[in-house]
Amino acid sequence: MHETLIEELTRTIRAIPDYPKEGIVFRDITTLLQDARAFRRSVDALVHPYIGIGIASVAGIEARGFILGGAIAHQLTIGFIPIRKKGKLPADTVSIAYSLEYGVDEMEMHRDSIVPGQKVLLVDDLIATGGTAEAATKMLQEMGAEVVAACFVVDLPDLGGRAKIEALGVPVRTLVEFEGD
């Protein structure tokens, strides 16, 4: 019998207790990425809903969003926009500050990455509190992009991130959920 996608993802995503701090269970997709079949099935499941709807670019959030986003952009035969931590991009950038659990950080993208009205798919590996994805969505929208959807392999629904993105008018697609932190 063949494993369902959810069963396969649940099996291939490593849980690391007490990382990055005590009481947190970190959902590590690097073990999924090492499993060729699980990686392929994940990318295919993330690509499928967006075929032929006019998306021009995938915007991937550093770092694991680069891996998934690059694969999705390749499959859709569209461009890729890296969204990086402040100070990592070489050309003229736009930036946005966002809240972390203990402070504030900034992310950037190249100013010339977006043409107003361009349809963009936002990609990252996991949505938890939604702070990073919310900031990326706002930055893309402020640059004139139409963020048609945000997709993630993992959702931690108890942390409420999905609702933050949907409140910005962006549908969210995830492949597997894990309860708790």
N, C-alpha and C positions, 0 to 999 in steps of 0.2 A: 504494500500500500504506500502511496506517495504522501509525503508530509505536506500539510497546508503551508502556505507562506507564513502565516502567524506562528505555527509550530516551529518552522525552520528558523525564523528570526529569533524567537524566544530561546531556542537551543544554541544559536550561534552568537548571541550578544552576551558578553561576559558581564557579570555583576561583581563590582569591587566594593565591598563594605568599608565604611569609614573613610572614604576618599571623596573629595579633597579634605573633608573634616569629619570628625566623629558624628555618627548618626545619619550620614548621607550614604546612599547606595549609588555609586557611579555606574552608569550604563555605557560600557565600552564597546563601540562598534568595530574596533580594529580586528577583533576575532571574526566578525562577519565579513570584513573586507578580505581576510585571508582565505575564506571559503569561497571558491570560485562560483559555485552554484548559488549560494545564498546572495552573494554580491550581485550576480547577474539577475537573479529573480527580483531583488530589491530595486535595482535600476529600472528593469522592465516595468515593474509595478508603479514606479514613480513617473515614468515616461508616458505610459499608455493614455492617461486621461488628457494629455496635452498635445497629442499628435493632431496636426492639421488645423489648429485654432489660431494661427498667426502670431505665435510668440516669436519675438525677435532675438531675445537673449535670456540666458539663465544667469542670475546673480547668486553667487555662492559666498557664504560667510566663512571666513577663516576659522579653522583649518580643515575640518572634515567636510564642510560644505564645499570646499574646493574639489575634493575627491569625487563626491557624489555629483556635484554640479557639473564638473567637467565631463563625466560619463553621460549625464543626461543631455547636456548640450551637444555632445558628439552624436548621440542617438537621434536627437531632433534635428541635427545639421543646422545648428544656430550658434551664435556667439556666446561667449562667457565673460561675465563681469566679476572680477574679484572685489570683495568687500573685506578690507583688511584693518588690522589694528593701526592706530595713528603712527605715522612716520615710516611706513613700510612701502609706500607707493612712490615712484620716482617723478611723476609729472604733476601738473596742477590738479589739486584734489578739492573735494567738498567733504565736510566732516559733520558728525553728529555726536553729541555726548549722550551717554546713557548710564543708568544707575546699575551698580553691582551691589551685591549683598553688603560689602564694606567699602563703599566709595563710588567713584564715578570713573568711567573710561570713555574713550572715543574710538570711533571707527571711521574709515574713509573709503572713498572710491574716486577714480579719476573723473574729473569734471566733464570730460568729453565721452564718457561711457554711455550716456543716455541722450536720445533725441526725443524731444517732447512728444507724447502720445505713444511711444514705443511700448509694446507689450513685453512684460518681464515676468519670469517665474523665479521666485525666491526659494533657495534650497539650503538646508543645513541638516546635520545628522539627527538632532534631537531638539525638541521644544520642552522647556521646563517652565520657568517663570515668564518667559517670553520677552525679557528685556532686550536682548540682543536682536532678536527677530523683529520686534516692534521698532527699534531704532533703525534697523536696515530698511524696513518697509517705509517708514517716514522719510528717510533720506532719499530713497528711490522716488517716492511720490513728490517730494519737494523739487526734485530735478525734472519732474514732468512725466515720469514713467507711469504706465498703467500696470500695476502689480496684479496680474490675473489670478495668482494663487501663490501660496507658500506650501512647500511640502517638506516632510521630515520622515525619517525612518521611524524614530521613537517619539512617543508622546508620554509625558508624565502628567496626566490630567489633574491630579490633585494639586499641582502647583499653578494652574490657571493660565498658562501662557497662550494656549489656543484662543481663549476668549479675547485676549488683548489684540491678537492679529485680526480676528473676525470683527472686532469693534472698529477696525480701520477699513472695513468693507472688503477684506481679502479672505476668500475661502481657504481653508486649511485642509491638507490631506496628510494623513500619517498612516503608517503600515502596522505598527504594533504599539500597545500601551502597556505600561508598567505602573501599578498602583504605588503610592507612597513617594518618598523622595528619591 
